Amino acid sequence: MSPLTQRQTFKGQALASSFQALDLSVFGLRNEHEEEVLRFLSARPLHTITIVGFIHDNGLVSPLNRGTFYACRNSQGQLEGVALIGHATLMETTTNRALEAFAALARKTTKTHMIMGEKERMDDFWKYYGERGQEIRLACRQLLFELKWPITVEEPAPRLRLATHDDLELVMPVHGQMAFEEIGVNPMEKDLAGFRQRCARRINQGRTWVLVEDGKLLSKAEIISETPEVTYLEGIWVNPDKRRAGIGIRSLSRLAQTLLRNTNSLCLFVNEKNTAAHRFYEKAGYQTRSIYHTTFLN
């Protein structure tokens, strides 16, 4: 057992002991738990698509998760919560005591970059996480949008296609700039090699869609996670030179028509303050489903 695994096991054991009085077991997940965990997460597919994406892509135990999966189980053997705690900290809980347990684990992690969850649950989470956790660098609210039926666009659909490795150098700077505008950190400057690897992997997985003309990127969209129930989109971008020309809405409509053949709905997050984007997605047929809190830590 590696020193890291030993430390994680010790933390889990210590936390489990502290929650014995609450009749709750807290433990690190292994790949053998995958079927049970996915069944638990399937109760709310729209709200668990991000966590499910990590599991489908990497399994419960993988360095690609950039964190550790934990669960809370009661004395009846039922799961009360599942969480990924690490670079990105995400969780799904059915009880406040499971949320409290995950907050206690998150306080012991010093490499967390982002914590995200529904507004109501995050309000409770921060009561438990408190001042003993990492310092907050940026906090924002995001709206969760969902689309179940694509709109019809009369104009000819653009030649949207899956990106190839040849498109990597076109996609990376745009995706990096979008991250900088949203969270104040450009991954191309902070971790160029890792960022390149993640972008290339997504292209190889067939999850990056682009519209390219004469060697110029006109629009793009990224699939972060996909299941038969929900497909989660991110990084939707239209070249500033082509905005207000219909390229964006036509590209988004074409993408929706393609993806909704294999999934029940599409979803995406938009910063609460980005009212122009709200109008754009509403025009494309998306509807607001929930409010999320996203916190970025130092």
N, C-alpha and C positions, 0 to 999 in steps of 0.2 A: 504494500500500500504506500502511495507517495505521501510526502509530508502535507501536500495540499489536501489530499483525500482524508488524511488523518485529522487535519484541522476541521474540515467540513463535517466529518463524522462526529467529532467531539462537540462541535457547536450544536449539531442536530440532537445529540444525546442530552446535552445540558438543557437545551430548550425543552425537549420532551419531558425531562424531569420536572422542570418548572411549571409545566402545564398538566402534570398528572392530577393535581387537585381539581382541574377543570374537566377531567375525564377525556382528555384529548391527547392523541399521539401525533408528534411532529417528526417527520423523517424525510431523508433524501430519497428521491425516486430513482429507480433503475429501469432499464429498457423492458424488463418483464412486466412492468406496471402499465405499459403503454395502452393496452386495450381498455383497462379500467379507467384510466385517466381520460382518454378520448371519449368514452361513454359519459363521464361526468361533465366534460366540457361541451358535449353535444346538446345539452339542455338549452343553451343560449348561443347558438352558432354565430349570430351577428356580433356578439360582444366578446367572443373568445377566439375569433378567427386569427388574431395575431399570435396568440399562444399556440394554437393548433398548428400554425404555419411552421414554427420552430420544430415541433415534434415531427410533423410529416417530413420536413426537409432533413433533419439531423438526428432524430431520435431523442430520447430523454437524456441521454448521457453523450455529450460531444463537445469538444472545444469550440466548435462553430456556434454553439449557443451563447458563448461568452458569459456563462453563468451556470447556476445549478438549479435544477428543478426540485421543489419540495412539495409535500402534501400534508394535510391534516386529516386524521381519521378518528372518529368517535368510538366509544366502547361497543356500539352495535355493528362496527365494521364499515360504516358509511364514510365516504369522503365528505369533508366540509370545506375543503379548499385545495387549490393547486396554484403554485406560483413559480415563476422563473425569477430568480434573484441574482443579479449580476450587472453587467454593462447596461442592459435594459431590464428593469424590474416591472413585471406584469403579473397580475393575479386575478383569480376568479374564486370567490368565496360565497358561502351560503350563510355563514354566521359571523358575528363580530369577534368571537374568540379566535377563529381561524385568521381573521384579519390582524388581530393583535399579535398572534404568533408570527406571522410573516413580517410584521413591522419590527419585531424583536430581532428576527434574523437579518433583516435589511440593515438594521443599525450596526451589525457586526461586519458589514461589507463596506470596504472603503473604495471600491472601484466602480461604484454605480454612477452611470452617466445620466440616466433618465428613469423616472418613475411615472407610470401612466395608468389611469383608470377612470371609471365613471365618477362624476362629480360627487355624488352622495357617498360612495365608498371611499373616495380619496379624502373627503372631509373627516371621516372616522379614522382612516389610516394615519393621518398627520397628528391626530390626538395621541396615538400610540407611539409613532415614530419620534415625535417631539424634538427637543433641542439637542438630544444626544446623537442625532444622525448627522449626515454630512451637510455642509452649508449649501443653501439654495443659491444657484446662479441666475436662473430664469424660471418664471412660472407663467403659464398661459392656459387659456381654455380653448378647447377645440369642439367643433360641432361634428357629429357623426352623421354623414349623409348616406342614403341608400337608394338604389335604383332597381326596380323589378321589371319594368317594361321600357325598352328603348323608344325614344321619340323617332318620328319619321322626318327625314331631311330631304327636301325636294331637289336640292342641288346635287350634282354628282359627288359621290364619296371620294375622298382623296386616296391615293395609293399607300395606305397605311400597311406596314409589314412588320414582321418580326426582325429585330436587329440581329446582325451578325457580328463577328469579332472585328470586322473592318469598321464598324460603327462605334467602337469603344471610345476612341479619342474624340468623337463628336458628343457622346453622351456624358462622359465623365465631368467635363467642365461645367456643363449645365446643371447636372445633379448636385455637384459640389456647391455651386453658387446658390441653388435653391436652399440647400441646408444652411448656408451662411445667412441668408435672408431670414430664415425661420428661427434659428437658434443661436446665431452669432458665432458659429464655428464652421470653418470650411474643412471637411475631411481630407481634401487634397493637400492641404497644408499641414494638418495634424498627423495624418497616417496615410500617405500616398500609396504605399505598397498594399496595405490592407484594403483601402478603398478601391483600388484597381482590381484586386482579387474579388471583392464582393460584387462589383459591377460586372466583371467578366463572368462570374458564376451565374448571375441572373440572366445574362444574355445566353449563356450555354444552356440554361434551363428552359429557354423559350419564353421568358417573361418580360422582355423589354420590347415595346412596340414603338416604331419610329416612322416619321414621314420625312424623307430626304429627297431634295431636288437639287441637281447640279452640285452635289457635294456639300450642301448646306442643310442643317437640321432645322426643319420647320415646326415639328411637334414631336412629343414623346409621351409615353406613359409606362409605368412599371407595375407589374403584378408582384405583390409581396407575398401573398398567400392565397391558395385556392382550394376549395372543397366543393362537393356537389351542392352544398347549401349556400355558400357565400364565397365571393372572390374579392379580395382586398386590394385596392389600387392606391398608388402613391406616385409622387414625382411627375404629376401631369403638368406639362409645360407647352406653351405656344411661343414661337419666335416673336419677339416684340415687333419686328417689321411686318408681321402677318396678322397681328391682332386687329380685331374689328373688321376682318375680311371674311369671316365665316369659317376659316380653317379649323379653329379650335372646336367649335360645336359640331362640325361635320366629322372631324377625326374622332371625337368622343362618341358620337352616335354610331359610327362605323365599328369602333371598338366594342361598344355595348352589344350591338347586333351579333358580333362574332362570339363574345364571351358568354352571353346569356343562353347560348345553345347548350352549354355544359354546366351551368350553375344557376341557382334560383335567383340570386341577386348580386349586385355589385355594391361595394361600400368604399368610402374614403373619408379622411378627416380633413377639416379646413379650420384654420385659425379663426377664432371668433371675431377678430378685428378685420379680417379680410372680406369686407362686404362685397367687393367686386367679384371675388371668387364665389361667394354665396349666390349672387345673381346668375353667374355663369352656369353653375351646376343645377340650380333650380330651372333655368331655361332648358337644360339638357334632360330634365325630368326627375332629378334627384330630390329626395325629401329628407328633412331633418328628423333623426330618430332619437338622439341623445346628446348630452353635453359631457365632455371629458375634461379632466384636469391633467396636464402634462407638466412635470417639474424636472428641470435640468439642474444637476448638482455640480459643484466644483470637484 
